[in-house]
Amino acid sequence: MGFLMLCAGVFCLCAAAYDWDFFFENMRAQLFVRLFGRNGARVVYGLIGVLLVVVSFGSLFRH
């Protein structure tokens, strides 16, 4: 589970950093784009990515 969260976090961070059109034009991302604008949505997804990476490291190295 930790590895999956790590991959999702890195994916969100890359999408936010590189401003991927296919990611931000997706129907699921449109909520944040409408609420915060494109750059605001990038910040939100960047924060989500950081959160997922931090939680995944806690999950991976808990043992």
PDBQT receptor file of N, H, CA, C and O in Angstrom, charges set to zero:
ATOM      1  N   MET A   1       0.823  -1.196   0.000  1.00  0.00    +0.000 N 
ATOM      2  CA  MET A   1       0.000   0.000   0.000  1.00  0.00    +0.000 C 
ATOM      3  C   MET A   1       0.864   1.255   0.000  1.00  0.00    +0.000 C 
ATOM      4  O   MET A   1       0.542   2.240  -0.664  1.00  0.00    +0.000 OA
ATOM      5  N   GLY A   2       1.961   1.213   0.748  1.00  0.00    +0.000 N 
ATOM      6  H   GLY A   2       2.222   0.413   1.287  1.00  0.00    +0.000 HD
ATOM      7  CA  GLY A   2       2.859   2.361   0.810  1.00  0.00    +0.000 C 
ATOM      8  C   GLY A   2       3.472   2.690  -0.537  1.00  0.00    +0.000 C 
ATOM      9  O   GLY A   2       3.621   3.860  -0.891  1.00  0.00    +0.000 OA
ATOM     10  N   PHE A   3       3.830   1.649  -1.294  1.00  0.00    +0.000 N 
ATOM     11  H   PHE A   3       3.709   0.699  -1.007  1.00  0.00    +0.000 HD
ATOM     12  CA  PHE A   3       4.438   1.872  -2.603  1.00  0.00    +0.000 C 
ATOM     13  C   PHE A   3       3.435   2.508  -3.566  1.00  0.00    +0.000 C 
ATOM     14  O   PHE A   3       3.801   3.367  -4.368  1.00  0.00    +0.000 OA
ATOM     15  N   LEU A   4       2.176   2.088  -3.489  1.00  0.00    +0.000 N 
ATOM     16  H   LEU A   4       1.878   1.390  -2.838  1.00  0.00    +0.000 HD
ATOM     17  CA  LEU A   4       1.137   2.661  -4.344  1.00  0.00    +0.000 C 
ATOM     18  C   LEU A   4       0.925   4.141  -4.018  1.00  0.00    +0.000 C 
ATOM     19  O   LEU A   4       0.769   4.965  -4.920  1.00  0.00    +0.000 OA
ATOM     20  N   MET A   5       0.920   4.471  -2.730  1.00  0.00    +0.000 N 
ATOM     21  H   MET A   5       1.047   3.802  -1.997  1.00  0.00    +0.000 HD
ATOM     22  CA  MET A   5       0.768   5.870  -2.328  1.00  0.00    +0.000 C 
ATOM     23  C   MET A   5       1.982   6.690  -2.766  1.00  0.00    +0.000 C 
ATOM     24  O   MET A   5       1.836   7.848  -3.159  1.00  0.00    +0.000 OA
ATOM     25  N   LEU A   6       3.160   6.110  -2.702  1.00  0.00    +0.000 N 
ATOM     26  H   LEU A   6       3.279   5.170  -2.382  1.00  0.00    +0.000 HD
ATOM     27  CA  LEU A   6       4.358   6.801  -3.162  1.00  0.00    +0.000 C 
ATOM     28  C   LEU A   6       4.268   7.112  -4.653  1.00  0.00    +0.000 C 
ATOM     29  O   LEU A   6       4.581   8.224  -5.078  1.00  0.00    +0.000 OA
ATOM     30  N   CYS A   7       3.844   6.143  -5.435  1.00  0.00    +0.000 N 
ATOM     31  H   CYS A   7       3.590   5.240  -5.090  1.00  0.00    +0.000 HD
ATOM     32  CA  CYS A   7       3.695   6.355  -6.885  1.00  0.00    +0.000 C 
ATOM     33  C   CYS A   7       2.655   7.430  -7.187  1.00  0.00    +0.000 C 
ATOM     34  O   CYS A   7       2.873   8.287  -8.043  1.00  0.00    +0.000 OA
ATOM     35  N   ALA A   8       1.531   7.384  -6.487  1.00  0.00    +0.000 N 
ATOM     36  H   ALA A   8       1.354   6.688  -5.791  1.00  0.00    +0.000 HD
ATOM     37  CA  ALA A   8       0.482   8.389  -6.697  1.00  0.00    +0.000 C 
ATOM     38  C   ALA A   8       0.978   9.776  -6.299  1.00  0.00    +0.000 C 
ATOM     39  O   ALA A   8       0.669  10.759  -6.973  1.00  0.00    +0.000 OA
ATOM     40  N   GLY A   9       1.738   9.867  -5.218  1.00  0.00    +0.000 N 
ATOM     41  H   GLY A   9       1.989   9.069  -4.670  1.00  0.00    +0.000 HD
ATOM     42  CA  GLY A   9       2.283  11.148  -4.783  1.00  0.00    +0.000 C 
ATOM     43  C   GLY A   9       3.267  11.728  -5.775  1.00  0.00    +0.000 C 
ATOM     44  O   GLY A   9       3.227  12.921  -6.077  1.00  0.00    +0.000 OA
ATOM     45  N   VAL A  10       4.146  10.887  -6.279  1.00  0.00    +0.000 N 
ATOM     46  H   VAL A  10       4.178   9.919  -6.033  1.00  0.00    +0.000 HD
ATOM     47  CA  VAL A  10       5.123  11.342  -7.276  1.00  0.00    +0.000 C 
ATOM     48  C   VAL A  10       4.404  11.760  -8.555  1.00  0.00    +0.000 C 
ATOM     49  O   VAL A  10       4.791  12.741  -9.190  1.00  0.00    +0.000 OA
ATOM     50  N   PHE A  11       3.365  11.027  -8.935  1.00  0.00    +0.000 N 
ATOM     51  H   PHE A  11       3.051  10.230  -8.418  1.00  0.00    +0.000 HD
ATOM     52  CA  PHE A  11       2.583  11.376 -10.122  1.00  0.00    +0.000 C 
ATOM     53  C   PHE A  11       1.918  12.741  -9.942  1.00  0.00    +0.000 C 
ATOM     54  O   PHE A  11       1.956  13.569 -10.852  1.00  0.00    +0.000 OA
ATOM     55  N   CYS A  12       1.311  12.984  -8.782  1.00  0.00    +0.000 N 
ATOM     56  H   CYS A  12       1.280  12.311  -8.042  1.00  0.00    +0.000 HD
ATOM     57  CA  CYS A  12       0.681  14.289  -8.512  1.00  0.00    +0.000 C 
ATOM     58  C   CYS A  12       1.710  15.407  -8.526  1.00  0.00    +0.000 C 
ATOM     59  O   CYS A  12       1.458  16.478  -9.078  1.00  0.00    +0.000 OA
ATOM     60  N   LEU A  13       2.862  15.167  -7.925  1.00  0.00    +0.000 N 
ATOM     61  H   LEU A  13       3.067  14.298  -7.477  1.00  0.00    +0.000 HD
ATOM     62  CA  LEU A  13       3.916  16.183  -7.921  1.00  0.00    +0.000 C 
ATOM     63  C   LEU A  13       4.397  16.494  -9.333  1.00  0.00    +0.000 C 
ATOM     64  O   LEU A  13       4.597  17.659  -9.677  1.00  0.00    +0.000 OA
ATOM     65  N   CYS A  14       4.583  15.467 -10.150  1.00  0.00    +0.000 N 
ATOM     66  H   CYS A  14       4.420  14.521  -9.870  1.00  0.00    +0.000 HD
ATOM     67  CA  CYS A  14       5.025  15.689 -11.532  1.00  0.00    +0.000 C 
ATOM     68  C   CYS A  14       3.957  16.428 -12.335  1.00  0.00    +0.000 C 
ATOM     69  O   CYS A  14       4.275  17.324 -13.117  1.00  0.00    +0.000 OA
ATOM     70  N   ALA A  15       2.694  16.053 -12.144  1.00  0.00    +0.000 N 
ATOM     71  H   ALA A  15       2.436  15.325 -11.509  1.00  0.00    +0.000 HD
ATOM     72  CA  ALA A  15       1.610  16.731 -12.861  1.00  0.00    +0.000 C 
ATOM     73  C   ALA A  15       1.567  18.205 -12.486  1.00  0.00    +0.000 C 
ATOM     74  O   ALA A  15       1.372  19.060 -13.350  1.00  0.00    +0.000 OA
ATOM     75  N   ALA A  16       1.748  18.507 -11.207  1.00  0.00    +0.000 N 
ATOM     76  H   ALA A  16       1.906  17.812 -10.505  1.00  0.00    +0.000 HD
ATOM     77  CA  ALA A  16       1.731  19.900 -10.754  1.00  0.00    +0.000 C 
ATOM     78  C   ALA A  16       2.953  20.659 -11.263  1.00  0.00    +0.000 C 
ATOM     79  O   ALA A  16       2.830  21.801 -11.704  1.00  0.00    +0.000 OA
ATOM     80  N   ALA A  17       4.109  20.047 -11.207  1.00  0.00    +0.000 N 
ATOM     81  H   ALA A  17       4.209  19.119 -10.849  1.00  0.00    +0.000 HD
ATOM     82  CA  ALA A  17       5.345  20.724 -11.604  1.00  0.00    +0.000 C 
ATOM     83  C   ALA A  17       5.410  20.972 -13.105  1.00  0.00    +0.000 C 
ATOM     84  O   ALA A  17       5.855  22.032 -13.544  1.00  0.00    +0.000 OA
ATOM     85  N   TYR A  18       4.966  19.993 -13.893  1.00  0.00    +0.000 N 
ATOM     86  H   TYR A  18       4.604  19.132 -13.536  1.00  0.00    +0.000 HD
ATOM     87  CA  TYR A  18       5.078  20.100 -15.350  1.00  0.00    +0.000 C 
ATOM     88  C   TYR A  18       3.799  20.588 -16.019  1.00  0.00    +0.000 C 
ATOM     89  O   TYR A  18       3.748  20.713 -17.243  1.00  0.00    +0.000 OA
ATOM     90  N   ASP A  19       2.758  20.867 -15.221  1.00  0.00    +0.000 N 
ATOM     91  H   ASP A  19       2.799  20.766 -14.227  1.00  0.00    +0.000 HD
ATOM     92  CA  ASP A  19       1.502  21.429 -15.725  1.00  0.00    +0.000 C 
ATOM     93  C   ASP A  19       0.932  20.595 -16.870  1.00  0.00    +0.000 C 
ATOM     94  O   ASP A  19       0.637  21.114 -17.947  1.00  0.00    +0.000 OA
ATOM     95  N   TRP A  20       0.782  19.293 -16.621  1.00  0.00    +0.000 N 
ATOM     96  H   TRP A  20       1.021  18.871 -15.747  1.00  0.00    +0.000 HD
ATOM     97  CA  TRP A  20       0.297  18.369 -17.647  1.00  0.00    +0.000 C 
ATOM     98  C   TRP A  20      -1.147  18.678 -18.006  1.00  0.00    +0.000 C 
ATOM     99  O   TRP A  20      -2.024  18.680 -17.142  1.00  0.00    +0.000 OA
ATOM    100  N   ASP A  21      -1.389  18.940 -19.293  1.00  0.00    +0.000 N 
ATOM    101  H   ASP A  21      -0.676  18.939 -19.994  1.00  0.00    +0.000 HD
ATOM    102  CA  ASP A  21      -2.742  19.235 -19.767  1.00  0.00    +0.000 C 
ATOM    103  C   ASP A  21      -3.686  18.057 -19.554  1.00  0.00    +0.000 C 
ATOM    104  O   ASP A  21      -4.818  18.245 -19.108  1.00  0.00    +0.000 OA
ATOM    105  N   PHE A  22      -3.232  16.845 -19.868  1.00  0.00    +0.000 N 
ATOM    106  H   PHE A  22      -2.312  16.693 -20.230  1.00  0.00    +0.000 HD
ATOM    107  CA  PHE A  22      -4.127  15.697 -19.746  1.00  0.00    +0.000 C 
ATOM    108  C   PHE A  22      -4.582  15.491 -18.306  1.00  0.00    +0.000 C 
ATOM    109  O   PHE A  22      -5.668  14.960 -18.070  1.00  0.00    +0.000 OA
ATOM    110  N   PHE A  23      -3.778  15.900 -17.356  1.00  0.00    +0.000 N 
ATOM    111  H   PHE A  23      -2.897  16.332 -17.547  1.00  0.00    +0.000 HD
ATOM    112  CA  PHE A  23      -4.131  15.748 -15.946  1.00  0.00    +0.000 C 
ATOM    113  C   PHE A  23      -5.146  16.801 -15.516  1.00  0.00    +0.000 C 
ATOM    114  O   PHE A  23      -6.162  16.475 -14.902  1.00  0.00    +0.000 OA
ATOM    115  N   PHE A  24      -4.873  18.062 -15.836  1.00  0.00    +0.000 N 
ATOM    116  H   PHE A  24      -4.047  18.327 -16.335  1.00  0.00    +0.000 HD
ATOM    117  CA  PHE A  24      -5.724  19.149 -15.369  1.00  0.00    +0.000 C 
ATOM    118  C   PHE A  24      -6.976  19.349 -16.215  1.00  0.00    +0.000 C 
ATOM    119  O   PHE A  24      -7.890  20.061 -15.798  1.00  0.00    +0.000 OA
ATOM    120  N   GLU A  25      -7.034  18.735 -17.395  1.00  0.00    +0.000 N 
ATOM    121  H   GLU A  25      -6.291  18.157 -17.734  1.00  0.00    +0.000 HD
ATOM    122  CA  GLU A  25      -8.248  18.791 -18.205  1.00  0.00    +0.000 C 
ATOM    123  C   GLU A  25      -9.152  17.591 -17.940  1.00  0.00    +0.000 C 
ATOM    124  O   GLU A  25     -10.239  17.488 -18.510  1.00  0.00    +0.000 OA
ATOM    125  N   ASN A  26      -8.705  16.694 -17.081  1.00  0.00    +0.000 N 
ATOM    126  H   ASN A  26      -7.823  16.778 -16.618  1.00  0.00    +0.000 HD
ATOM    127  CA  ASN A  26      -9.506  15.543 -16.691  1.00  0.00    +0.000 C 
ATOM    128  C   ASN A  26     -10.709  15.997 -15.884  1.00  0.00    +0.000 C 
ATOM    129  O   ASN A  26     -10.634  16.974 -15.139  1.00  0.00    +0.000 OA
ATOM    130  N   MET A  27     -11.819  15.283 -16.036  1.00  0.00    +0.000 N 
ATOM    131  H   MET A  27     -11.879  14.489 -16.641  1.00  0.00    +0.000 HD
ATOM    132  CA  MET A  27     -13.063  15.649 -15.364  1.00  0.00    +0.000 C 
ATOM    133  C   MET A  27     -12.897  15.701 -13.841  1.00  0.00    +0.000 C 
ATOM    134  O   MET A  27     -13.491  16.561 -13.191  1.00  0.00    +0.000 OA
ATOM    135  N   ARG A  28     -12.107  14.804 -13.270  1.00  0.00    +0.000 N 
ATOM    136  H   ARG A  28     -11.624  14.106 -13.798  1.00  0.00    +0.000 HD
ATOM    137  CA  ARG A  28     -11.935  14.760 -11.815  1.00  0.00    +0.000 C 
ATOM    138  C   ARG A  28     -11.117  15.933 -11.292  1.00  0.00    +0.000 C 
ATOM    139  O   ARG A  28     -11.333  16.374 -10.163  1.00  0.00    +0.000 OA
ATOM    140  N   ALA A  29     -10.203  16.436 -12.070  1.00  0.00    +0.000 N 
ATOM    141  H   ALA A  29     -10.028  16.078 -12.987  1.00  0.00    +0.000 HD
ATOM    142  CA  ALA A  29      -9.382  17.568 -11.642  1.00  0.00    +0.000 C 
ATOM    143  C   ALA A  29     -10.094  18.894 -11.869  1.00  0.00    +0.000 C 
ATOM    144  O   ALA A  29      -9.685  19.914 -11.315  1.00  0.00    +0.000 OA
ATOM    145  N   GLN A  30     -11.144  18.898 -12.668  1.00  0.00    +0.000 N 
ATOM    146  H   GLN A  30     -11.476  18.069 -13.119  1.00  0.00    +0.000 HD
ATOM    147  CA  GLN A  30     -11.825  20.141 -13.002  1.00  0.00    +0.000 C 
ATOM    148  C   GLN A  30     -12.444  20.840 -11.794  1.00  0.00    +0.000 C 
ATOM    149  O   GLN A  30     -12.590  22.062 -11.802  1.00  0.00    +0.000 OA
ATOM    150  N   LEU A  31     -12.807  20.091 -10.764  1.00  0.00    +0.000 N 
ATOM    151  H   LEU A  31     -12.688  19.098 -10.757  1.00  0.00    +0.000 HD
ATOM    152  CA  LEU A  31     -13.354  20.709  -9.561  1.00  0.00    +0.000 C 
ATOM    153  C   LEU A  31     -12.354  21.690  -8.965  1.00  0.00    +0.000 C 
ATOM    154  O   LEU A  31     -12.708  22.828  -8.656  1.00  0.00    +0.000 OA
ATOM    155  N   PHE A  32     -11.104  21.255  -8.802  1.00  0.00    +0.000 N 
ATOM    156  H   PHE A  32     -10.816  20.331  -9.053  1.00  0.00    +0.000 HD
ATOM    157  CA  PHE A  32     -10.086  22.132  -8.240  1.00  0.00    +0.000 C 
ATOM    158  C   PHE A  32      -9.724  23.257  -9.197  1.00  0.00    +0.000 C 
ATOM    159  O   PHE A  32      -9.431  24.371  -8.762  1.00  0.00    +0.000 OA
ATOM    160  N   VAL A  33      -9.741  22.975 -10.496  1.00  0.00    +0.000 N 
ATOM    161  H   VAL A  33      -9.980  22.070 -10.849  1.00  0.00    +0.000 HD
ATOM    162  CA  VAL A  33      -9.432  24.011 -11.482  1.00  0.00    +0.000 C 
ATOM    163  C   VAL A  33     -10.497  25.100 -11.435  1.00  0.00    +0.000 C 
ATOM    164  O   VAL A  33     -10.175  26.286 -11.504  1.00  0.00    +0.000 OA
ATOM    165  N   ARG A  34     -11.758  24.707 -11.319  1.00  0.00    +0.000 N 
ATOM    166  H   ARG A  34     -12.019  23.743 -11.262  1.00  0.00    +0.000 HD
ATOM    167  CA  ARG A  34     -12.836  25.705 -11.243  1.00  0.00    +0.000 C 
ATOM    168  C   ARG A  34     -12.776  26.491  -9.937  1.00  0.00    +0.000 C 
ATOM    169  O   ARG A  34     -13.015  27.698  -9.924  1.00  0.00    +0.000 OA
ATOM    170  N   LEU A  35     -12.458  25.809  -8.842  1.00  0.00    +0.000 N 
ATOM    171  H   LEU A  35     -12.264  24.828  -8.852  1.00  0.00    +0.000 HD
ATOM    172  CA  LEU A  35     -12.428  26.476  -7.535  1.00  0.00    +0.000 C 
ATOM    173  C   LEU A  35     -11.235  27.423  -7.377  1.00  0.00    +0.000 C 
ATOM    174  O   LEU A  35     -11.383  28.539  -6.877  1.00  0.00    +0.000 OA
ATOM    175  N   PHE A  36     -10.056  26.970  -7.804  1.00  0.00    +0.000 N 
ATOM    176  H   PHE A  36      -9.936  26.064  -8.210  1.00  0.00    +0.000 HD
ATOM    177  CA  PHE A  36      -8.824  27.706  -7.521  1.00  0.00    +0.000 C 
ATOM    178  C   PHE A  36      -8.108  28.256  -8.748  1.00  0.00    +0.000 C 
ATOM    179  O   PHE A  36      -7.103  28.951  -8.603  1.00  0.00    +0.000 OA
ATOM    180  N   GLY A  37      -8.589  27.969  -9.938  1.00  0.00    +0.000 N 
ATOM    181  H   GLY A  37      -9.405  27.404 -10.056  1.00  0.00    +0.000 HD
ATOM    182  CA  GLY A  37      -7.864  28.332 -11.154  1.00  0.00    +0.000 C 
ATOM    183  C   GLY A  37      -6.801  27.275 -11.437  1.00  0.00    +0.000 C 
ATOM    184  O   GLY A  37      -6.543  26.399 -10.612  1.00  0.00    +0.000 OA
ATOM    185  N   ARG A  38      -6.205  27.370 -12.587  1.00  0.00    +0.000 N 
ATOM    186  H   ARG A  38      -6.415  28.082 -13.257  1.00  0.00    +0.000 HD
ATOM    187  CA  ARG A  38      -5.228  26.344 -12.990  1.00  0.00    +0.000 C 
ATOM    188  C   ARG A  38      -4.021  26.332 -12.071  1.00  0.00    +0.000 C 
ATOM    189  O   ARG A  38      -3.599  25.268 -11.618  1.00  0.00    +0.000 OA
ATOM    190  N   ASN A  39      -3.454  27.508 -11.787  1.00  0.00    +0.000 N 
ATOM    191  H   ASN A  39      -3.797  28.373 -12.155  1.00  0.00    +0.000 HD
ATOM    192  CA  ASN A  39      -2.269  27.545 -10.926  1.00  0.00    +0.000 C 
ATOM    193  C   ASN A  39      -2.601  27.156  -9.493  1.00  0.00    +0.000 C 
ATOM    194  O   ASN A  39      -1.790  26.515  -8.824  1.00  0.00    +0.000 OA
ATOM    195  N   GLY A  40      -3.769  27.531  -9.018  1.00  0.00    +0.000 N 
ATOM    196  H   GLY A  40      -4.428  28.051  -9.561  1.00  0.00    +0.000 HD
ATOM    197  CA  GLY A  40      -4.177  27.124  -7.680  1.00  0.00    +0.000 C 
ATOM    198  C   GLY A  40      -4.361  25.618  -7.590  1.00  0.00    +0.000 C 
ATOM    199  O   GLY A  40      -3.998  25.000  -6.589  1.00  0.00    +0.000 OA
ATOM    200  N   ALA A  41      -4.922  25.034  -8.633  1.00  0.00    +0.000 N 
ATOM    201  H   ALA A  41      -5.216  25.536  -9.446  1.00  0.00    +0.000 HD
ATOM    202  CA  ALA A  41      -5.084  23.576  -8.669  1.00  0.00    +0.000 C 
ATOM    203  C   ALA A  41      -3.721  22.891  -8.691  1.00  0.00    +0.000 C 
ATOM    204  O   ALA A  41      -3.552  21.825  -8.099  1.00  0.00    +0.000 OA
ATOM    205  N   ARG A  42      -2.762  23.492  -9.363  1.00  0.00    +0.000 N 
ATOM    206  H   ARG A  42      -2.900  24.358  -9.844  1.00  0.00    +0.000 HD
ATOM    207  CA  ARG A  42      -1.407  22.925  -9.366  1.00  0.00    +0.000 C 
ATOM    208  C   ARG A  42      -0.828  22.921  -7.961  1.00  0.00    +0.000 C 
ATOM    209  O   ARG A  42      -0.169  21.962  -7.558  1.00  0.00    +0.000 OA
ATOM    210  N   VAL A  43      -1.072  23.990  -7.219  1.00  0.00    +0.000 N 
ATOM    211  H   VAL A  43      -1.607  24.769  -7.547  1.00  0.00    +0.000 HD
ATOM    212  CA  VAL A  43      -0.588  24.060  -5.836  1.00  0.00    +0.000 C 
ATOM    213  C   VAL A  43      -1.284  22.997  -4.983  1.00  0.00    +0.000 C 
ATOM    214  O   VAL A  43      -0.638  22.304  -4.197  1.00  0.00    +0.000 OA
ATOM    215  N   VAL A  44      -2.599  22.874  -5.142  1.00  0.00    +0.000 N 
ATOM    216  H   VAL A  44      -3.124  23.437  -5.781  1.00  0.00    +0.000 HD
ATOM    217  CA  VAL A  44      -3.357  21.882  -4.367  1.00  0.00    +0.000 C 
ATOM    218  C   VAL A  44      -2.845  20.476  -4.665  1.00  0.00    +0.000 C 
ATOM    219  O   VAL A  44      -2.609  19.698  -3.741  1.00  0.00    +0.000 OA
ATOM    220  N   TYR A  45      -2.673  20.144  -5.927  1.00  0.00    +0.000 N 
ATOM    221  H   TYR A  45      -2.865  20.775  -6.678  1.00  0.00    +0.000 HD
ATOM    222  CA  TYR A  45      -2.185  18.815  -6.270  1.00  0.00    +0.000 C 
ATOM    223  C   TYR A  45      -0.730  18.616  -5.853  1.00  0.00    +0.000 C 
ATOM    224  O   TYR A  45      -0.333  17.497  -5.529  1.00  0.00    +0.000 OA
ATOM    225  N   GLY A  46       0.057  19.664  -5.855  1.00  0.00    +0.000 N 
ATOM    226  H   GLY A  46      -0.266  20.573  -6.119  1.00  0.00    +0.000 HD
ATOM    227  CA  GLY A  46       1.409  19.562  -5.322  1.00  0.00    +0.000 C 
ATOM    228  C   GLY A  46       1.399  19.232  -3.840  1.00  0.00    +0.000 C 
ATOM    229  O   GLY A  46       2.186  18.406  -3.378  1.00  0.00    +0.000 OA
ATOM    230  N   LEU A  47       0.509  19.875  -3.094  1.00  0.00    +0.000 N 
ATOM    231  H   LEU A  47      -0.131  20.546  -3.469  1.00  0.00    +0.000 HD
ATOM    232  CA  LEU A  47       0.393  19.593  -1.661  1.00  0.00    +0.000 C 
ATOM    233  C   LEU A  47      -0.137  18.177  -1.416  1.00  0.00    +0.000 C 
ATOM    234  O   LEU A  47       0.324  17.486  -0.508  1.00  0.00    +0.000 OA
ATOM    235  N   ILE A  48      -1.093  17.757  -2.216  1.00  0.00    +0.000 N 
ATOM    236  H   ILE A  48      -1.468  18.319  -2.954  1.00  0.00    +0.000 HD
ATOM    237  CA  ILE A  48      -1.589  16.379  -2.110  1.00  0.00    +0.000 C 
ATOM    238  C   ILE A  48      -0.456  15.392  -2.383  1.00  0.00    +0.000 C 
ATOM    239  O   ILE A  48      -0.322  14.383  -1.691  1.00  0.00    +0.000 OA
ATOM    240  N   GLY A  49       0.358  15.689  -3.396  1.00  0.00    +0.000 N 
ATOM    241  H   GLY A  49       0.249  16.509  -3.959  1.00  0.00    +0.000 HD
ATOM    242  CA  GLY A  49       1.486  14.821  -3.724  1.00  0.00    +0.000 C 
ATOM    243  C   GLY A  49       2.485  14.737  -2.590  1.00  0.00    +0.000 C 
ATOM    244  O   GLY A  49       2.967  13.652  -2.266  1.00  0.00    +0.000 OA
ATOM    245  N   VAL A  50       2.803  15.874  -1.983  1.00  0.00    +0.000 N 
ATOM    246  H   VAL A  50       2.412  16.756  -2.246  1.00  0.00    +0.000 HD
ATOM    247  CA  VAL A  50       3.740  15.876  -0.852  1.00  0.00    +0.000 C 
ATOM    248  C   VAL A  50       3.156  15.064   0.300  1.00  0.00    +0.000 C 
ATOM    249  O   VAL A  50       3.862  14.267   0.918  1.00  0.00    +0.000 OA
ATOM    250  N   LEU A  51       1.880  15.261   0.589  1.00  0.00    +0.000 N 
ATOM    251  H   LEU A  51       1.307  15.908   0.087  1.00  0.00    +0.000 HD
ATOM    252  CA  LEU A  51       1.229  14.527   1.665  1.00  0.00    +0.000 C 
ATOM    253  C   LEU A  51       1.276  13.019   1.407  1.00  0.00    +0.000 C 
ATOM    254  O   LEU A  51       1.579  12.241   2.311  1.00  0.00    +0.000 OA
ATOM    255  N   LEU A  52       0.979  12.614   0.186  1.00  0.00    +0.000 N 
ATOM    256  H   LEU A  52       0.732  13.246  -0.548  1.00  0.00    +0.000 HD
ATOM    257  CA  LEU A  52       1.021  11.182  -0.140  1.00  0.00    +0.000 C 
ATOM    258  C   LEU A  52       2.428  10.608  -0.007  1.00  0.00    +0.000 C 
ATOM    259  O   LEU A  52       2.598   9.492   0.484  1.00  0.00    +0.000 OA
ATOM    260  N   VAL A  53       3.428  11.357  -0.436  1.00  0.00    +0.000 N 
ATOM    261  H   VAL A  53       3.290  12.263  -0.834  1.00  0.00    +0.000 HD
ATOM    262  CA  VAL A  53       4.811  10.873  -0.326  1.00  0.00    +0.000 C 
ATOM    263  C   VAL A  53       5.212  10.736   1.140  1.00  0.00    +0.000 C 
ATOM    264  O   VAL A  53       5.817   9.735   1.524  1.00  0.00    +0.000 OA
ATOM    265  N   VAL A  54       4.882  11.725   1.957  1.00  0.00    +0.000 N 
ATOM    266  H   VAL A  54       4.391  12.538   1.645  1.00  0.00    +0.000 HD
ATOM    267  CA  VAL A  54       5.244  11.673   3.379  1.00  0.00    +0.000 C 
ATOM    268  C   VAL A  54       4.547  10.503   4.072  1.00  0.00    +0.000 C 
ATOM    269  O   VAL A  54       5.173   9.766   4.835  1.00  0.00    +0.000 OA
ATOM    270  N   VAL A  55       3.255  10.336   3.807  1.00  0.00    +0.000 N 
ATOM    271  H   VAL A  55       2.747  10.934   3.187  1.00  0.00    +0.000 HD
ATOM    272  CA  VAL A  55       2.509   9.232   4.425  1.00  0.00    +0.000 C 
ATOM    273  C   VAL A  55       3.042   7.886   3.939  1.00  0.00    +0.000 C 
ATOM    274  O   VAL A  55       3.123   6.931   4.712  1.00  0.00    +0.000 OA
ATOM    275  N   SER A  56       3.401   7.811   2.678  1.00  0.00    +0.000 N 
ATOM    276  H   SER A  56       3.336   8.586   2.050  1.00  0.00    +0.000 HD
ATOM    277  CA  SER A  56       3.910   6.540   2.153  1.00  0.00    +0.000 C 
ATOM    278  C   SER A  56       5.253   6.185   2.785  1.00  0.00    +0.000 C 
ATOM    279  O   SER A  56       5.512   5.012   3.056  1.00  0.00    +0.000 OA
ATOM    280  N   PHE A  57       6.110   7.174   3.025  1.00  0.00    +0.000 N 
ATOM    281  H   PHE A  57       5.900   8.127   2.805  1.00  0.00    +0.000 HD
ATOM    282  CA  PHE A  57       7.385   6.882   3.689  1.00  0.00    +0.000 C 
ATOM    283  C   PHE A  57       7.146   6.383   5.104  1.00  0.00    +0.000 C 
ATOM    284  O   PHE A  57       7.843   5.484   5.574  1.00  0.00    +0.000 OA
ATOM    285  N   GLY A  58       6.172   6.959   5.779  1.00  0.00    +0.000 N 
ATOM    286  H   GLY A  58       5.606   7.690   5.397  1.00  0.00    +0.000 HD
ATOM    287  CA  GLY A  58       5.825   6.460   7.115  1.00  0.00    +0.000 C 
ATOM    288  C   GLY A  58       5.332   5.041   7.064  1.00  0.00    +0.000 C 
ATOM    289  O   GLY A  58       5.634   4.239   7.948  1.00  0.00    +0.000 OA
ATOM    290  N   SER A  59       4.566   4.719   6.024  1.00  0.00    +0.000 N 
ATOM    291  H   SER A  59       4.320   5.370   5.306  1.00  0.00    +0.000 HD
ATOM    292  CA  SER A  59       4.040   3.361   5.873  1.00  0.00    +0.000 C 
ATOM    293  C   SER A  59       5.131   2.373   5.464  1.00  0.00    +0.000 C 
ATOM    294  O   SER A  59       5.155   1.237   5.936  1.00  0.00    +0.000 OA
ATOM    295  N   LEU A  60       6.025   2.808   4.593  1.00  0.00    +0.000 N 
ATOM    296  H   LEU A  60       6.006   3.731   4.210  1.00  0.00    +0.000 HD
ATOM    297  CA  LEU A  60       7.071   1.904   4.105  1.00  0.00    +0.000 C 
ATOM    298  C   LEU A  60       8.131   1.598   5.153  1.00  0.00    +0.000 C 
ATOM    299  O   LEU A  60       8.649   0.483   5.205  1.00  0.00    +0.000 OA
ATOM    300  N   PHE A  61       8.457   2.582   5.989  1.00  0.00    +0.000 N 
ATOM    301  H   PHE A  61       8.036   3.488   5.947  1.00  0.00    +0.000 HD
ATOM    302  CA  PHE A  61       9.556   2.416   6.934  1.00  0.00    +0.000 C 
ATOM    303  C   PHE A  61       9.094   2.250   8.383  1.00  0.00    +0.000 C 
ATOM    304  O   PHE A  61       9.872   2.445   9.317  1.00  0.00    +0.000 OA
ATOM    305  N   ARG A  62       7.837   1.893   8.558  1.00  0.00    +0.000 N 
ATOM    306  H   ARG A  62       7.205   1.735   7.799  1.00  0.00    +0.000 HD
ATOM    307  CA  ARG A  62       7.293   1.734   9.909  1.00  0.00    +0.000 C 
ATOM    308  C   ARG A  62       7.850   0.484  10.588  1.00  0.00    +0.000 C 
ATOM    309  O   ARG A  62       7.951   0.455  11.814  1.00  0.00    +0.000 OA
ATOM    310  N   HIS A  63       8.198  -0.505   9.859  1.00  0.00    +0.000 N 
ATOM    311  H   HIS A  63       8.116  -0.482   8.862  1.00  0.00    +0.000 HD
ATOM    312  CA  HIS A  63       8.607  -1.779  10.451  1.00  0.00    +0.000 C 
ATOM    313  C   HIS A  63       9.953  -1.711  11.055  1.00  0.00    +0.000 C 
ATOM    314  O   HIS A  63      10.440  -2.705  11.594  1.00  0.00    +0.000 OA
TER     315      HIS A  63
